[in-house]
């Protein structure tokens, strides 16, 4: 960044500012030229973050790339309580063993976007269980609880909405904002952390932290809260969900191919917004993509750029290359050296029919006409023959010879010893899976 003001301007241009406790004051602080320390918390309620968590990671990374110090906080303590923000019911409480496992998994995911080894301003990962677990209940009430007004706590949106709901809110979750506020105070005292960032549903927790810092350390102590908008789809539903569930950052739960497909299939109305929020592409790189999208949405240039950038950020270049190769299979590319894992990702997107192995081994074998009918790519052997003779039938993305409509499939046609990819025309695919 060329100046202290460029970072805030860039974040605003990307639509990453929902609210700030003191935007003018934050600008003044950045204008000093001294690096700022900023943190964002991630509650380890599962063993993987999902794409909705990318906002926090990417915003931290933007601050780090601008020369500031960043802290990712794994909520080993707050994760045992559960944040009521944005929820209509209480989370299931996790054991210490579950939390330890989840934190270990999440650490590796955070390291993909944050640089923990750069000399000038390495990212730092902390666990709030380190300072909250030793607190006795009485000490916490005396040293933290006395600074909070019950009236103010009850007025928080996250609390009020739960109290007005059918399930209410437990004292456990009601206390969450005190714990998060103390996190900010601890980081302010220990690491000179002046800024906490989070989603817009975290506003009440962020302001609880800035208030506590000023009450404990003095009204002139700098402490800022910054929220970014929650990401939603055009219909207002939650971002990051598919028919198969959440889109995870763990490659074993959501493969790089499926992550790529999730973003390449972004709805047209949202793709430019996501380009700004989910990538490190510059304004000079994004604006031509936005113009191209406005002129010809069908070309999907913006969608492909978005999917490439996010997949590479989350999983690396090699995983992106594999995802691109897998995506190309459904556009007729040769399967070549595609791995079985990548092929199965593709196979999961198209109809699959089981085929007893003896159908291949027993004379006269499985004719291609029979295979096309079995895979429901044609309604009869006669129509299948016509498709082959018209050069419209493909086996493993290789066109079947039109002069050989009676072609018989055998073991040599099996991919990975078990699969045959059939195609009719340009876009009709099916997989035969040998059992």
C-alpha positions as CSV (number, residue, x, y, z in Angstrom):
1,X,0.0,0.0,0.0
2,X,1.3,3.4,-0.9
3,X,-0.1,5.3,2.1
4,X,-1.8,4.7,5.4
5,X,-5.2,5.6,3.9
6,X,-5.0,3.2,1.0
7,X,-5.8,0.1,3.1
8,X,-9.0,1.5,4.4
9,X,-10.0,2.9,1.0
10,X,-9.3,-0.5,-0.5
11,X,-11.3,-2.3,2.1
12,X,-14.2,0.0,1.6
13,X,-14.0,-0.4,-2.2
14,X,-14.1,-4.2,-1.7
15,X,-17.3,-3.8,0.4
16,X,-15.5,-5.1,3.5
17,X,-16.7,-2.4,6.0
18,X,-20.1,-2.8,7.6
19,X,-19.3,-0.6,10.7
20,X,-16.4,0.8,12.7
21,X,-16.5,2.1,16.2
22,X,-14.4,5.1,15.2
23,X,-13.4,5.2,11.5
24,X,-11.9,8.7,11.7
25,X,-9.8,7.7,14.7
26,X,-8.6,4.5,13.0
27,X,-7.6,6.6,9.9
28,X,-5.7,9.0,12.2
29,X,-4.0,6.0,13.9
30,X,-2.9,4.5,10.6
31,X,-1.7,7.8,9.4
32,X,1.1,7.7,12.1
33,X,2.8,5.1,10.0
34,X,3.3,2.8,12.9
35,X,2.2,-0.8,12.3
36,X,-1.2,-1.7,13.8
37,X,-1.9,-5.0,15.6
38,X,-5.3,-6.5,14.6
39,X,-7.0,-9.7,15.6
40,X,-9.9,-11.9,14.5
41,X,-11.3,-14.9,16.4
42,X,-12.3,-18.3,15.1
43,X,-14.3,-20.5,17.4
44,X,-13.2,-24.2,16.8
45,X,-16.7,-25.6,16.9
46,X,-15.7,-28.0,14.1
47,X,-12.5,-29.5,12.8
48,X,-12.6,-27.4,9.7
49,X,-13.4,-23.8,8.8
50,X,-15.8,-23.2,5.9
51,X,-15.9,-20.6,3.1
52,X,-17.8,-18.2,5.3
53,X,-14.7,-17.9,7.5
54,X,-12.7,-16.7,4.6
55,X,-13.8,-13.2,5.2
56,X,-11.9,-13.0,8.6
57,X,-8.8,-14.8,7.2
58,X,-8.6,-12.7,4.1
59,X,-9.2,-9.4,6.0
60,X,-6.4,-10.3,8.4
61,X,-4.2,-11.2,5.4
62,X,-4.9,-7.8,3.8
63,X,-3.7,-6.1,7.0
64,X,-0.6,-8.3,7.1
65,X,0.2,-7.6,3.4
66,X,-0.1,-3.9,4.2
67,X,2.6,-4.2,6.8
68,X,0.6,-4.7,10.0
69,X,0.7,-7.3,12.7
70,X,-2.1,-9.9,12.8
71,X,-3.3,-12.3,15.4
72,X,-5.6,-15.3,14.7
73,X,-7.3,-16.3,17.9
74,X,-8.5,-19.9,18.2
75,X,-11.2,-19.8,20.8
76,X,-10.3,-22.8,22.9
77,X,-12.1,-21.3,25.9
78,X,-15.0,-19.4,24.1
79,X,-15.5,-22.5,21.9
80,X,-16.6,-24.4,25.1
81,X,-19.3,-21.9,25.6
82,X,-20.6,-21.0,22.1
83,X,-21.4,-17.6,20.7
84,X,-25.2,-16.9,20.5
85,X,-24.7,-14.4,17.7
86,X,-26.7,-15.3,14.6
87,X,-28.1,-18.5,16.2
88,X,-31.7,-19.4,17.2
89,X,-30.6,-22.2,19.6
90,X,-27.7,-23.1,21.8
91,X,-24.8,-25.0,20.4
92,X,-23.8,-28.4,21.7
93,X,-21.0,-28.0,24.2
94,X,-17.7,-29.6,23.2
95,X,-15.2,-31.5,25.3
96,X,-11.7,-30.2,25.8
97,X,-10.4,-33.2,23.7
98,X,-12.7,-32.3,20.8
99,X,-11.7,-28.6,21.0
100,X,-8.0,-29.6,21.1
101,X,-8.4,-31.7,17.9
102,X,-10.4,-28.9,16.2
103,X,-7.8,-26.3,17.0
104,X,-5.0,-28.4,15.6
105,X,-6.9,-28.8,12.3
106,X,-7.8,-25.2,12.0
107,X,-4.2,-24.0,12.7
108,X,-3.1,-25.7,9.4
109,X,-5.9,-24.0,7.5
110,X,-5.1,-20.5,8.9
111,X,-1.5,-21.0,7.8
112,X,-2.5,-21.2,4.2
113,X,-3.6,-17.5,4.1
114,X,-1.5,-16.0,6.9
115,X,2.3,-15.9,6.8
116,X,3.7,-17.1,10.1
117,X,7.3,-17.0,8.9
118,X,7.8,-13.6,7.3
119,X,10.5,-11.7,9.2
120,X,9.0,-8.3,9.4
121,X,5.5,-9.0,10.7
122,X,4.8,-12.7,11.2
123,X,1.3,-13.7,11.9
124,X,0.6,-15.0,15.4
125,X,-1.8,-17.7,16.5
126,X,-3.1,-17.7,20.1
127,X,-5.6,-19.8,22.1
128,X,-7.7,-17.9,24.6
129,X,-7.9,-21.0,26.8
130,X,-4.3,-20.1,27.8
131,X,-5.5,-17.0,29.7
132,X,-9.2,-17.7,30.4
133,X,-8.9,-21.3,31.7
134,X,-6.8,-20.2,34.8
135,X,-9.4,-17.7,35.8
136,X,-11.5,-18.6,38.8
137,X,-15.2,-17.8,38.6
138,X,-14.9,-15.3,41.5
139,X,-11.9,-13.6,40.0
140,X,-13.6,-13.2,36.7
141,X,-16.7,-11.7,38.3
142,X,-14.6,-9.3,40.3
143,X,-12.1,-8.3,37.6
144,X,-14.3,-8.4,34.5
145,X,-18.0,-8.8,35.4
146,X,-18.2,-5.6,37.5
147,X,-17.5,-3.5,34.4
148,X,-20.6,-4.6,32.5
149,X,-24.1,-3.2,32.9
150,X,-26.8,-5.8,32.7
151,X,-29.0,-3.3,30.8
152,X,-26.4,-2.8,28.1
153,X,-25.8,-6.6,27.8
154,X,-29.6,-7.2,27.4
155,X,-29.8,-4.6,24.7
156,X,-27.3,-6.4,22.4
157,X,-29.0,-7.7,19.3
158,X,-27.5,-11.2,19.7
159,X,-29.0,-11.4,23.2
160,X,-32.3,-9.7,22.6
161,X,-33.2,-11.8,19.5
162,X,-32.6,-15.0,21.5
163,X,-34.6,-13.8,24.5
164,X,-37.5,-13.1,22.2
165,X,-37.3,-16.5,20.6
166,X,-38.9,-19.7,21.7
167,X,-35.7,-21.3,23.1
168,X,-34.4,-18.3,25.1
169,X,-30.7,-18.0,26.0
170,X,-28.7,-19.7,28.7
171,X,-26.5,-17.9,31.2
172,X,-23.6,-19.8,29.5
173,X,-24.2,-18.1,26.2
174,X,-25.2,-14.8,27.8
175,X,-21.7,-14.7,29.3
176,X,-20.0,-15.1,26.0
177,X,-19.6,-11.4,25.3
178,X,-17.7,-11.0,28.6
179,X,-15.2,-13.6,27.5
180,X,-14.7,-12.1,24.1
181,X,-14.4,-8.7,25.6
182,X,-11.7,-10.0,28.0
183,X,-9.9,-11.5,25.0
184,X,-9.5,-8.1,23.4
185,X,-8.4,-6.6,26.8
186,X,-5.8,-9.3,27.2
187,X,-4.5,-8.9,23.6
188,X,-4.4,-5.1,24.1
189,X,-2.3,-5.5,27.2
190,X,-0.1,-8.3,26.0
191,X,0.4,-7.6,22.3
192,X,-0.6,-3.9,22.0
193,X,-3.5,-5.1,19.8
194,X,-5.7,-2.1,19.0
195,X,-8.2,-3.5,16.4
196,X,-10.6,-6.4,16.5
197,X,-12.4,-7.4,13.3
198,X,-15.3,-9.7,12.8
199,X,-18.6,-10.3,10.9
200,X,-21.4,-7.8,11.4
201,X,-23.1,-10.2,13.8
202,X,-20.1,-9.7,16.1
203,X,-20.8,-6.0,16.6
204,X,-22.1,-6.4,20.1
205,X,-19.1,-8.5,21.2
206,X,-16.6,-6.0,19.6
207,X,-18.1,-3.0,21.3
208,X,-18.1,-4.9,24.6
209,X,-14.4,-5.3,24.1
210,X,-13.6,-1.6,23.3
211,X,-15.7,-0.5,26.3
212,X,-13.9,-2.9,28.7
213,X,-10.5,-1.7,27.5
214,X,-11.4,1.9,28.1
215,X,-12.9,1.2,31.5
216,X,-9.9,-0.8,32.6
217,X,-7.0,1.0,30.9
218,X,-8.3,4.6,30.6
219,X,-10.6,6.5,28.3
220,X,-7.8,7.6,26.1
221,X,-6.6,4.1,25.3
222,X,-7.0,3.3,21.6
223,X,-9.2,0.3,20.8
224,X,-11.2,-0.1,17.6
225,X,-13.8,-2.5,16.3
226,X,-14.4,-3.2,12.6
227,X,-17.0,-5.4,11.1
228,X,-17.4,-6.7,7.6
229,X,-20.8,-7.6,6.1
230,X,-22.1,-11.2,6.4
231,X,-22.1,-12.7,2.9
232,X,-25.4,-13.9,1.6
233,X,-26.8,-15.1,-1.7
234,X,-29.1,-12.9,-3.8
235,X,-32.2,-14.5,-2.1
236,X,-30.8,-13.6,1.3
237,X,-30.0,-17.2,2.3
238,X,-26.7,-18.1,3.9
239,X,-23.6,-18.1,1.8
240,X,-21.4,-21.3,1.8
241,X,-24.2,-23.9,1.7
242,X,-24.9,-26.4,-1.1
243,X,-27.4,-29.2,-1.4
244,X,-24.6,-31.4,0.0
245,X,-24.0,-29.2,3.0
246,X,-21.4,-26.6,4.0
247,X,-18.4,-25.9,1.7
248,X,-15.4,-26.6,3.8
249,X,-11.8,-25.5,3.6
250,X,-10.5,-29.0,4.5
251,X,-9.7,-30.8,1.3
252,X,-10.9,-34.1,2.7
253,X,-14.4,-32.7,3.3
254,X,-14.7,-30.5,0.2
255,X,-12.2,-31.3,-2.5
256,X,-10.4,-28.6,-4.4
257,X,-12.5,-29.5,-7.5
258,X,-15.7,-29.0,-5.6
259,X,-14.5,-25.8,-4.1
260,X,-13.7,-24.6,-7.6
261,X,-17.1,-25.7,-8.8
262,X,-18.8,-23.9,-6.0
263,X,-17.2,-20.6,-6.9
264,X,-17.3,-21.0,-10.7
265,X,-21.1,-21.5,-10.3
266,X,-21.5,-18.3,-8.4
267,X,-24.8,-16.5,-9.4
268,X,-24.2,-13.7,-11.9
269,X,-25.5,-11.0,-9.6
270,X,-22.9,-11.8,-7.0
271,X,-19.7,-12.7,-8.9
272,X,-18.3,-9.2,-9.1
273,X,-18.9,-8.7,-5.4
274,X,-17.2,-12.0,-4.6
275,X,-14.2,-11.1,-6.8
276,X,-13.6,-8.0,-4.6
277,X,-14.1,-9.8,-1.3
278,X,-12.6,-13.2,-1.8
279,X,-9.5,-12.5,-3.9
280,X,-6.3,-10.4,-3.7
281,X,-6.7,-9.3,-7.3
282,X,-6.2,-5.6,-7.6
283,X,-8.7,-3.0,-8.6
284,X,-6.9,-2.7,-11.9
285,X,-7.3,-6.4,-12.4
286,X,-10.9,-6.7,-11.2
287,X,-12.5,-3.8,-13.0
288,X,-11.8,-5.2,-16.5
289,X,-13.4,-8.5,-15.4
290,X,-16.4,-6.6,-14.1
291,X,-16.7,-4.9,-17.5
292,X,-16.3,-8.1,-19.4
293,X,-19.0,-9.7,-17.2
294,X,-21.4,-6.8,-17.8
295,X,-20.8,-7.1,-21.6
296,X,-21.1,-10.9,-21.8
297,X,-22.0,-12.8,-18.7
298,X,-22.2,-16.1,-20.7
299,X,-18.4,-16.1,-21.2
300,X,-18.0,-16.5,-17.4
301,X,-14.6,-14.8,-17.3
302,X,-15.3,-13.3,-13.9
303,X,-16.6,-16.7,-12.6
304,X,-13.5,-18.5,-13.7
305,X,-11.1,-15.9,-12.3
306,X,-12.9,-16.0,-9.0
307,X,-12.8,-19.8,-8.8
308,X,-9.2,-19.9,-9.8
309,X,-8.1,-17.4,-7.2
310,X,-10.0,-18.8,-4.3
311,X,-9.0,-22.4,-5.0
312,X,-5.3,-21.4,-5.3
313,X,-5.4,-19.4,-2.1
314,X,-7.0,-22.2,-0.1
315,X,-5.3,-25.3,-1.6
316,X,-2.3,-24.1,-3.6
317,X,-1.4,-24.1,-7.3
318,X,-1.1,-27.9,-7.7
319,X,-4.6,-28.5,-6.3
320,X,-5.9,-25.7,-8.6
321,X,-4.2,-27.4,-11.6
322,X,-5.9,-30.7,-10.7
323,X,-9.3,-29.0,-10.3
324,X,-9.0,-27.3,-13.7
325,X,-8.1,-30.6,-15.3
326,X,-11.1,-32.3,-13.7
327,X,-13.4,-29.4,-14.8
328,X,-12.1,-29.8,-18.3
329,X,-13.1,-33.5,-18.4
330,X,-16.8,-32.4,-18.6
331,X,-15.9,-30.2,-21.6
332,X,-14.4,-33.1,-23.5
333,X,-10.7,-33.0,-22.4
334,X,-8.7,-36.2,-22.5
335,X,-8.5,-37.9,-19.1
336,X,-4.8,-38.5,-19.5
337,X,-3.0,-38.6,-16.2
338,X,-5.9,-37.5,-14.1
339,X,-5.9,-39.2,-10.7
340,X,-8.6,-41.5,-9.6
341,X,-9.5,-39.1,-6.8
342,X,-10.0,-36.3,-9.3
343,X,-12.0,-38.5,-11.6
344,X,-14.3,-39.5,-8.8
345,X,-14.9,-35.9,-8.0
346,X,-16.1,-35.5,-11.6
347,X,-18.1,-38.8,-11.5
348,X,-19.9,-37.5,-8.5
349,X,-21.4,-34.7,-10.6
350,X,-22.9,-37.0,-13.3
351,X,-25.2,-40.1,-13.4
352,X,-23.5,-43.3,-12.4
353,X,-24.8,-46.8,-13.2
354,X,-23.4,-50.1,-11.8
355,X,-22.2,-52.7,-14.2
356,X,-21.5,-56.3,-13.2
357,X,-18.0,-57.2,-14.2
358,X,-19.1,-60.4,-15.9
359,X,-20.9,-58.3,-18.5
360,X,-17.4,-57.3,-19.8
361,X,-15.8,-60.7,-19.4
362,X,-18.5,-62.9,-20.8
363,X,-18.8,-63.3,-24.6
364,X,-19.9,-61.5,-26.6
365,X,-19.0,-58.7,-24.1
366,X,-20.8,-55.4,-23.6
367,X,-21.5,-53.6,-26.9
368,X,-21.2,-49.8,-27.0
369,X,-24.9,-49.7,-28.1
370,X,-25.9,-51.7,-25.0
371,X,-23.7,-49.5,-22.8
372,X,-25.3,-46.2,-24.1
373,X,-28.8,-47.6,-23.4
374,X,-27.7,-49.0,-20.0
375,X,-26.4,-45.5,-19.1
376,X,-29.6,-43.9,-20.2
377,X,-27.8,-41.9,-22.8
378,X,-30.0,-43.4,-25.5
379,X,-33.5,-45.0,-25.4
380,X,-32.8,-47.9,-27.7
381,X,-30.0,-49.8,-29.4
382,X,-31.1,-48.5,-32.7
383,X,-30.8,-44.9,-31.6
384,X,-27.4,-45.7,-30.0
385,X,-26.2,-47.1,-33.3
386,X,-27.2,-43.9,-35.1
387,X,-25.4,-41.8,-32.5
388,X,-22.2,-43.8,-33.0
389,X,-22.5,-43.7,-36.8
390,X,-23.0,-39.9,-36.6
391,X,-19.7,-39.6,-34.6
392,X,-21.6,-38.6,-31.5
393,X,-20.5,-41.3,-29.1
394,X,-17.4,-41.1,-26.9
395,X,-15.7,-43.6,-24.6
396,X,-13.5,-41.9,-21.9
397,X,-13.8,-38.7,-23.9
398,X,-12.4,-40.3,-27.1
399,X,-14.7,-40.4,-30.1
400,X,-15.8,-43.9,-31.0
401,X,-15.1,-44.8,-34.6
402,X,-18.3,-44.2,-36.6
403,X,-17.4,-47.1,-38.8
404,X,-17.5,-49.5,-35.9
405,X,-21.1,-49.2,-34.4
406,X,-20.8,-52.8,-33.1
407,X,-17.8,-51.9,-30.9
408,X,-17.5,-54.1,-27.8
409,X,-16.2,-52.6,-24.5
410,X,-13.7,-54.6,-22.5
411,X,-11.3,-54.5,-19.6
412,X,-9.0,-52.3,-21.6
413,X,-11.6,-49.5,-21.6
414,X,-11.7,-49.4,-17.8
415,X,-10.4,-46.3,-16.0
416,X,-8.6,-47.2,-12.8
417,X,-9.7,-50.7,-13.4
418,X,-13.4,-49.9,-12.6
419,X,-14.9,-47.0,-14.5
420,X,-16.0,-46.2,-18.1
421,X,-16.9,-42.6,-18.9
422,X,-19.5,-42.4,-21.7
423,X,-20.6,-39.4,-23.5
424,X,-23.2,-38.6,-26.2
425,X,-22.9,-35.4,-28.1
426,X,-21.2,-32.5,-26.3
427,X,-22.8,-32.5,-22.9
428,X,-24.6,-35.8,-22.0
429,X,-22.3,-37.8,-19.7
430,X,-22.7,-41.0,-17.6
431,X,-20.3,-43.3,-15.8
432,X,-20.5,-47.1,-15.8
433,X,-19.0,-48.4,-12.5
434,X,-18.0,-52.0,-12.5
435,X,-19.0,-54.0,-9.5
